[in-house]
């Protein structure tokens, strides 16, 4: 049993490293490309796909934040930040995985299919019989990032976050 456990752990480590390698390297031979296609699918499923936007020749030029606005029957509304605070022993891993998902997928209007599960989650979590939800909106707010100011590069703490706004999806309940 111990030998099987060692074999299983080693196999998982090799698969994990292989997925990371093939999903992050450029195209090569026919075999390499086929392994890359398989590893890209696996990387998306387990949430380890590479994102080179920070180091790319054309980095992201806007700073964005995504919110969920919940409207209730009594006329009140709540805003929930998708960059939620997490707790627990694996909070950093869970947070980085969620932030990668939110930043790579949820902020894009072209990824509408990924927004429906978020609406279902918030409907399940915050709906009550006393005050039912009437509408849920996912809103993206952003600001273009100026590359350089007169004193140099903007510090990350000074980057304003909320200037432009777009409704990505709205669902009446």
C-alpha positions as CSV (number, residue, x, y, z in Angstrom):
1,X,0.0,0.0,0.0
2,X,2.8,2.4,0.9
3,X,4.5,1.7,-2.5
4,X,1.3,2.4,-4.3
5,X,0.9,5.7,-2.5
6,X,4.4,6.8,-3.4
7,X,3.8,5.8,-7.0
8,X,0.5,7.8,-7.1
9,X,2.1,10.9,-5.6
10,X,5.0,10.8,-7.9
11,X,2.7,10.3,-10.9
12,X,0.6,13.3,-9.8
13,X,3.7,15.5,-9.5
14,X,5.0,14.4,-12.9
15,X,1.6,15.1,-14.5
16,X,1.3,18.5,-12.8
17,X,4.8,19.6,-14.0
18,X,4.1,18.2,-17.4
19,X,0.9,20.2,-17.7
20,X,2.6,23.4,-16.6
21,X,5.5,22.8,-19.0
22,X,3.4,22.0,-22.1
23,X,0.8,24.6,-21.5
24,X,3.4,27.3,-21.1
25,X,5.8,26.6,-23.9
26,X,5.5,27.8,-27.5
27,X,4.5,25.5,-30.3
28,X,7.0,22.9,-31.5
29,X,6.8,19.5,-33.1
30,X,3.5,17.7,-34.0
31,X,3.8,15.6,-30.8
32,X,4.6,18.7,-28.7
33,X,1.5,20.5,-30.1
34,X,-0.8,17.6,-29.4
35,X,0.5,17.4,-25.8
36,X,0.1,21.2,-25.6
37,X,-3.6,20.9,-26.6
38,X,-4.2,18.2,-24.0
39,X,-2.3,20.1,-21.3
40,X,-4.2,23.4,-22.1
41,X,-7.5,21.6,-21.4
42,X,-6.2,20.1,-18.2
43,X,-4.7,23.4,-17.1
44,X,-8.0,25.2,-17.6
45,X,-9.9,22.5,-15.6
46,X,-7.6,22.5,-12.6
47,X,-7.0,26.3,-12.7
48,X,-3.2,26.5,-13.4
49,X,-3.2,28.0,-16.9
50,X,-0.4,30.4,-17.5
51,X,-1.1,34.1,-17.8
52,X,1.7,36.2,-19.2
53,X,-0.2,39.4,-19.3
54,X,2.0,41.1,-16.7
55,X,5.2,40.2,-18.6
56,X,3.9,40.4,-22.2
57,X,5.1,42.9,-24.8
58,X,1.6,44.3,-24.7
59,X,0.6,44.2,-21.0
60,X,-3.0,44.9,-19.8
61,X,-3.6,48.7,-20.0
62,X,-6.6,48.9,-17.7
63,X,-7.1,48.3,-14.0
64,X,-10.4,46.7,-13.4
65,X,-12.6,45.5,-10.6
66,X,-15.8,43.4,-10.9
67,X,-18.8,43.7,-8.6
68,X,-22.1,42.0,-8.1
69,X,-25.1,44.3,-7.5
70,X,-28.0,42.5,-5.8
71,X,-31.4,44.3,-5.8
72,X,-34.1,43.2,-3.4
73,X,-37.9,43.4,-3.4
74,X,-37.9,46.1,-0.7
75,X,-35.9,48.4,-2.9
76,X,-32.5,48.0,-1.2
77,X,-29.3,47.0,-3.0
78,X,-26.0,45.4,-2.0
79,X,-22.7,45.5,-3.8
80,X,-20.4,42.5,-3.4
81,X,-16.7,42.6,-4.5
82,X,-15.6,39.6,-6.5
83,X,-12.2,40.0,-5.0
84,X,-13.5,38.5,-1.8
85,X,-11.5,37.9,1.4
86,X,-10.9,34.3,2.1
87,X,-9.8,32.4,5.2
88,X,-8.4,29.0,6.1
89,X,-5.1,27.2,5.6
90,X,-5.2,27.4,1.8
91,X,-6.5,30.9,1.5
92,X,-3.6,32.2,-0.6
93,X,-3.9,29.4,-3.1
94,X,-7.7,29.8,-3.3
95,X,-7.4,33.6,-3.6
96,X,-4.8,33.5,-6.3
97,X,-6.8,30.9,-8.3
98,X,-10.0,32.9,-7.9
99,X,-8.3,36.2,-8.8
100,X,-6.8,34.6,-11.9
101,X,-10.2,33.3,-12.9
102,X,-11.9,36.6,-12.2
103,X,-9.3,38.7,-13.9
104,X,-8.8,36.5,-17.0
105,X,-12.5,35.6,-17.5
106,X,-15.1,37.4,-15.6
107,X,-14.2,40.9,-16.6
108,X,-14.6,40.2,-20.3
109,X,-18.0,40.8,-21.9
110,X,-17.1,38.0,-24.4
111,X,-17.1,35.4,-21.6
112,X,-20.9,35.7,-20.8
113,X,-21.2,32.0,-20.4
114,X,-19.0,32.2,-17.3
115,X,-21.2,34.9,-15.7
116,X,-24.3,32.7,-15.3
117,X,-22.7,30.5,-12.6
118,X,-21.8,33.6,-10.6
119,X,-25.4,34.8,-10.7
120,X,-26.6,31.4,-9.6
121,X,-24.1,31.4,-6.7
122,X,-25.2,34.8,-5.5
123,X,-28.9,33.9,-5.9
124,X,-28.4,30.8,-3.8
125,X,-26.3,32.5,-1.2
126,X,-28.2,35.8,-0.6
127,X,-31.9,35.1,-1.5
128,X,-34.4,35.0,1.3
129,X,-38.1,34.4,1.5
130,X,-38.6,37.6,3.6
131,X,-36.9,39.8,1.1
132,X,-36.4,38.0,-2.3
133,X,-33.9,39.1,-4.9
134,X,-35.4,40.9,-7.9
135,X,-32.3,41.5,-10.0
136,X,-28.6,40.6,-10.0
137,X,-26.1,42.5,-12.1
138,X,-22.4,41.9,-12.7
139,X,-20.7,45.2,-13.2
140,X,-17.1,45.9,-14.3
141,X,-15.5,49.2,-13.3
142,X,-12.1,50.2,-14.7
143,X,-9.7,52.9,-15.4
144,X,-7.0,53.1,-18.1
145,X,-3.6,52.8,-16.5
146,X,-1.3,55.8,-17.4
147,X,2.2,54.3,-17.9
148,X,4.2,57.2,-16.5
149,X,3.3,60.5,-14.7
150,X,5.5,63.5,-14.4
151,X,7.3,62.0,-11.3
152,X,7.9,58.5,-12.9
153,X,5.8,55.4,-12.7
154,X,2.6,55.4,-10.6
155,X,2.9,53.3,-7.4
156,X,0.4,50.4,-7.4
157,X,-1.3,51.8,-4.3
158,X,-2.1,55.1,-6.1
159,X,-3.8,53.4,-9.1
160,X,-7.4,54.7,-9.1
161,X,-9.8,51.9,-9.7
162,X,-13.3,53.2,-10.4
163,X,-13.9,55.6,-13.3
164,X,-15.6,53.7,-16.2
165,X,-18.4,51.3,-15.8
166,X,-20.1,48.6,-17.9
167,X,-22.8,46.1,-17.1
168,X,-21.6,42.7,-18.1
169,X,-24.9,40.9,-17.4
170,X,-28.1,41.5,-15.7
171,X,-30.7,38.9,-14.7
172,X,-34.2,39.7,-13.4
173,X,-35.4,37.1,-11.0
